[in-house]
Amino acid sequence: MANDADKDITNESSIDHWKMSWVENSIPFHLLEVHPSLGRHVDKLTKGRDNLTIFFPLCGKAVDMRWLAEKGHKVIGVEISDVAIKTFFKEANLEFTESDIKDGEGKLFMSKDENIKLFQCDMFKYKREFGGMVDAIWDRGALEAIDVDQREFYLKLMLSILKLDGVYLLHCFEFPDGAFETGPHEIKQNEIVEMFGPKCSVDKLEDYMLSQAQLEFHGIDQDTKIQGNVYRIVQK
């Protein structure tokens, strides 16, 4: 991991595009309610345990974070856009503090009760020392958003911060070529198994098809078949 840490795999154009999406409020991926799959499988994520630390990669302003915090869990998120982070706290009516990350890689935005900590920095420059080890990861759209050649480094980072008895809950899509103009990247089940390899066991919890209303909302042809998948991944 030490060698990987010295490798700069950041895609600056992708970061600029992401930041501008938040400035322009062009965020069709954002849900106003808790993600239905998280709601259905939260017990599989937490194993029914209380007071966990749950990690949100590329967290945006996901309302899932406040929902889990209100259930008594601690939340750590990483997001490059300060607009997204500040908007999250404003819409959640939460007071927060702002401070520099100790090595100068970005800023830490933290709720007054310290139960929600959002690091504004490049995902690939996030370090385990920033937020410590976590009990669970809810990855809704992060793995499928990054470039394919960044996946190996990303997964090494995720597994390096996840406790051995932790759970990685992953939501991703399968779809025909050209379904989306700009992301996400498709991830098939066999790719999930290959990526996590012999170190983890992978169980599919559900699959579903996007509704006609969802396709229309995203401007996708009504005949397009887009399947959402949810996987529960644990280290062996």
C-alpha positions as MATLAB code, in Angstrom:
seq = 'MANDADKDITNESSIDHWKMSWVENSIPFHLLEVHPSLGRHVDKLTKGRDNLTIFFPLCGKAVDMRWLAEKGHKVIGVEISDVAIKTFFKEANLEFTESDIKDGEGKLFMSKDENIKLFQCDMFKYKREFGGMVDAIWDRGALEAIDVDQREFYLKLMLSILKLDGVYLLHCFEFPDGAFETGPHEIKQNEIVEMFGPKCSVDKLEDYMLSQAQLEFHGIDQDTKIQGNVYRIVQK';
ca = [
       0.000    0.000    0.000;
       2.910    2.335    0.668;
       3.987    2.211   -2.967;
       0.433    2.829   -4.123;
       0.205    5.900   -1.931;
       2.998    7.515   -3.956;
       1.178    6.910   -7.225;
      -0.935    9.832   -8.475;
      -3.921    8.351  -10.308;
      -6.169   11.372   -9.939;
      -8.156   12.314  -13.037;
      -8.177   16.109  -12.833;
     -10.696   16.548  -15.658;
     -13.143   14.225  -13.877;
     -12.710   16.183  -10.650;
     -13.312   19.488  -12.439;
     -16.439   18.068  -14.093;
     -17.718   16.779  -10.738;
     -17.146   20.094   -8.989;
     -18.910   21.995  -11.763;
     -21.878   19.615  -11.550;
     -22.391   20.715   -7.947;
     -21.877   24.401   -8.729;
     -24.500   24.169  -11.475;
     -26.733   21.890   -9.371;
     -26.660   19.340  -12.191;
     -26.982   16.308   -9.901;
     -29.661   13.930  -11.251;
     -28.063   11.073   -9.299;
     -28.949   12.688   -5.958;
     -31.934   11.174   -4.159;
     -34.174   13.237   -1.909;
     -35.046   10.179    0.180;
     -32.978    7.389    1.718;
     -31.887    4.991   -0.984;
     -34.474    2.170   -1.111;
     -31.789   -0.528   -1.230;
     -30.128    0.830    1.901;
     -33.487    0.926    3.634;
     -34.131   -2.702    2.719;
     -30.680   -3.990    3.655;
     -29.489   -1.775    6.505;
     -29.495   -4.739    8.909;
     -27.237   -6.641    6.511;
     -24.911   -3.634    6.517;
     -24.816   -3.244   10.297;
     -25.373   -6.895   11.312;
     -27.938   -5.440   13.696;
     -25.217   -3.696   15.702;
     -25.386   -0.214   17.180;
     -22.936    2.689   17.275;
     -20.973    1.712   14.172;
     -18.720    3.895   12.054;
     -19.982    3.832    8.469;
     -17.984    5.110    5.510;
     -19.426    6.904    2.459;
     -17.001    7.191   -0.499;
     -17.809   10.073   -2.872;
     -20.638   10.948   -0.505;
     -22.073   14.055   -2.178;
     -24.899   15.282    0.040;
     -26.547   11.875    0.472;
     -29.447   11.994    2.921;
     -28.474    8.421    3.840;
     -25.728    9.921    6.020;
     -28.094   11.805    8.288;
     -30.475    8.819    8.388;
     -27.757    6.509    9.681;
     -26.475    9.130   12.119;
     -29.987    9.477   13.522;
     -29.960    5.724   14.092;
     -26.990    6.204   16.406;
     -24.127    5.501   14.017;
     -21.116    7.645   13.218;
     -20.587    8.652    9.605;
     -17.385    9.375    7.710;
     -17.627   10.653    4.158;
     -15.197   11.755    1.474;
     -16.212   14.321   -1.129;
     -14.146   16.643   -3.321;
     -16.863   19.305   -3.640;
     -17.159   21.741   -0.747;
     -20.476   22.858   -2.273;
     -21.891   19.350   -1.786;
     -20.670   19.138    1.796;
     -21.872   22.564    2.877;
     -25.223   21.958    1.204;
     -25.573   18.660    3.070;
     -25.183   20.352    6.451;
     -27.475   23.220    5.477;
     -30.268   20.942    4.237;
     -29.884   18.685    7.285;
     -30.072   21.738    9.585;
     -26.844   20.677   11.267;
     -24.246   23.069   12.650;
     -20.689   22.172   11.725;
     -17.081   23.153   12.185;
     -14.484   23.465    9.444;
     -10.770   22.765    9.834;
      -7.767   21.867    7.723;
      -6.710   18.244    7.355;
      -3.376   17.958    9.101;
      -1.288   17.122    6.009;
      -2.840   19.854    3.882;
      -4.796   17.545    1.568;
      -8.119   19.287    2.184;
     -10.622   20.178    4.902;
     -12.661   18.390    7.532;
     -16.293   19.422    8.008;
     -17.676   17.993   11.231;
     -21.090   18.186   12.871;
     -21.159   19.788   16.310;
     -21.864   16.424   17.940;
     -18.919   14.934   15.977;
     -21.088   12.088   14.656;
     -20.699   13.147   11.023;
     -17.243   13.865    9.622;
     -16.955   14.770    5.947;
     -13.491   15.087    4.450;
     -13.277   17.443    1.502;
     -10.395   15.956   -0.450;
      -9.445   13.809   -3.423;
     -10.706   10.270   -2.756;
      -7.339    8.888   -3.820;
      -5.495   11.042   -1.302;
      -7.677   10.001    1.615;
      -5.708    8.116    4.266;
      -6.742    5.678    6.958;
      -5.211    7.974    9.562;
      -7.811   10.652    8.769;
     -10.880    8.793   10.038;
      -9.506    5.499   11.347;
     -10.931    2.056   10.696;
     -14.619    1.687    9.868;
     -17.224   -0.978   10.584;
     -19.099   -0.721    7.299;
     -19.032    0.909    3.870;
     -22.090    2.000    1.872;
     -20.946    2.434   -1.715;
     -23.777    3.775   -3.809;
     -22.296    4.985   -7.068;
     -18.648    5.469   -6.081;
     -17.004    2.365   -7.535;
     -18.979    2.754  -10.755;
     -18.143    6.479  -10.989;
     -14.362    6.213  -10.963;
     -12.314    5.314  -14.028;
     -11.806    1.604  -14.641;
      -8.018    1.938  -14.258;
      -8.523    3.433  -10.787;
     -10.489    0.493   -9.408;
      -7.564   -1.551   -8.080;
      -6.216    1.330   -6.010;
      -9.728    2.271   -4.857;
     -10.543   -1.225   -3.625;
      -7.208   -1.506   -1.821;
      -8.090    1.724   -0.022;
     -11.594    0.497    0.878;
     -10.345   -2.813    2.269;
      -7.526   -1.081    4.146;
      -9.996    0.978    6.192;
     -12.638   -1.740    6.677;
     -12.369   -3.815    9.849;
     -11.986   -7.552    9.296;
     -15.516   -8.192   10.575;
     -16.912   -5.246    8.576;
     -19.415   -5.203    5.723;
     -19.104   -3.530    2.324;
     -22.537   -2.909    0.793;
     -22.225   -2.074   -2.905;
     -24.872   -0.763   -5.301;
     -24.087   -0.678   -9.024;
     -25.707   -1.024  -12.451;
     -25.641   -3.272  -15.504;
     -26.788   -1.734  -18.789;
     -26.227   -1.770  -22.558;
     -23.470    0.317  -24.138;
     -24.408    3.965  -24.568;
     -27.249    3.951  -22.020;
     -25.662    6.838  -20.105;
     -23.899    9.728  -21.817;
     -21.569   10.420  -18.880;
     -21.144    7.662  -16.312;
     -21.687    5.537  -14.422;
     -19.507    2.694  -15.649;
     -21.205   -0.660  -15.910;
     -20.049   -3.338  -13.446;
     -21.089   -6.938  -14.075;
     -21.325   -9.563  -11.348;
     -18.320  -11.521  -12.619;
     -16.260   -8.303  -12.451;
     -17.276   -7.815   -8.813;
     -16.121  -11.339   -7.976;
     -12.848  -10.829   -9.863;
     -12.144   -7.451   -8.238;
     -12.620   -8.640   -4.686;
     -10.935  -11.934   -5.422;
     -10.068  -14.612   -2.884;
      -9.921  -12.147    0.019;
     -13.686  -11.622    0.163;
     -16.976  -13.416   -0.214;
     -19.579  -11.749   -2.435;
     -23.338  -12.270   -2.054;
     -25.934  -10.628   -4.281;
     -28.776   -9.314   -2.122;
     -31.050   -8.035   -4.859;
     -31.437   -6.985   -8.457;
     -34.155   -4.812   -9.990;
     -34.945   -3.006  -13.215;
     -35.202    0.776  -13.436;
     -38.814    1.826  -13.861;
     -40.175    3.720  -16.843;
     -40.391    6.837  -14.676;
     -36.733    6.500  -13.659;
     -35.636    6.033  -17.270;
     -37.599    9.097  -18.302;
     -36.119   11.145  -15.467;
     -32.598   10.349  -16.677;
     -33.502   10.953  -20.325;
     -32.927    7.316  -21.272;
     -34.839    5.493  -24.005;
     -37.881    3.755  -22.508;
     -36.912    0.420  -24.071;
     -33.496    0.382  -22.393;
     -33.012   -2.335  -19.779;
     -31.000   -1.086  -16.812;
     -30.534   -3.397  -13.861;
     -29.566   -2.257  -10.377;
     -27.647   -4.751   -8.242;
     -26.792   -4.798   -4.543;
     -23.917   -6.881   -3.207;
     -22.847   -7.656    0.347;
     -19.090   -8.140    0.548;
     -17.223   -9.384    3.605;
     -13.577  -10.217    4.120;
     -12.745  -13.874    4.682;
];
